[in-house]
Amino acid sequence: MDPPEHILVVDDEADLVELVSYNLKKEGFIVDSALDGEVAINKIKKGRYDLIVLDLMLPGLQGMELCRILRNDPKTEGLPIIMLTAKGEEVDRILGLEMGADDYMIKPFSPRELVTRVKAVLRRSAEKPVTEKILKIGELEINRERYTVSIKGKPVKLSATEFKLLLYLAEKRGKVFSRDQFLDAIWRDEAFVELRTVDVHIRRLRAHIEEDPANPVYIKTLRGIGYYFEGKM
């Protein structure tokens, strides 16, 4: 039996932290908490966590900045993050995803929904390709076994969801997929993901692997239909 996942809940609302922690513990998770960003970053440096539930608005070190720090550290670059925000505007949700969050939730939210999202993000993060073969397309290399990507020999940092999306596109290059098809393939276990999430992840992937994201070589758009991957082995 696998050991229970260790989750860190970071929010300055003590009542919310208690509620979220209670519901996660009921599902068998080990839960730790922090009420501000500085305490959170110290705990992350000293401990081992499988997922972070992170509030956007924190005293001192803001959630967005903490997310950036984690994504820029090789030790935590792949650590799954679910962003919490009281702001409902689309720009805030997109900014959180572009900063590297794997998912987001808008307050107030259902604790049951959060638990569902936590399980889905952990499941995506744990999925590993079954073959050691390296997929090479142009100057892009995708290592299915090591879960790594490089361009011109230089490593590219991707989240678990970004990697899964890139591999899905690359293995089926030339085939056009709609946003709904991506949701079914990549976010199939989640009932609360918006179509816009696909566009955000595609934009992030282009920023990582394209020399000129505005004129992509690999990930192309078929206007009004969806996206496809182009390139030769």
Secondary structure, 3 states (H helix, E strand, C coil): CCCCCEEEEECCCHHHHHHHHHHHHHCCCEEEEECCHHHHHHHHHHCCCCEEEEECCCCCCCHHHHHHHHHCCCCCCCCCEEEEECCCCHHHHHHHHHHCCCEEEECCCCHHHHHHHHHHHHHHHHCCCCCCCEEEECCEEEECCCCEEEECCEEECCCHHHHHHHHHHHHCCCCCECHHHHHHHHCCCCCCCCHHHHHHHHHHHHHHHCCCCCCCCCEEEECCCEEEECCCC
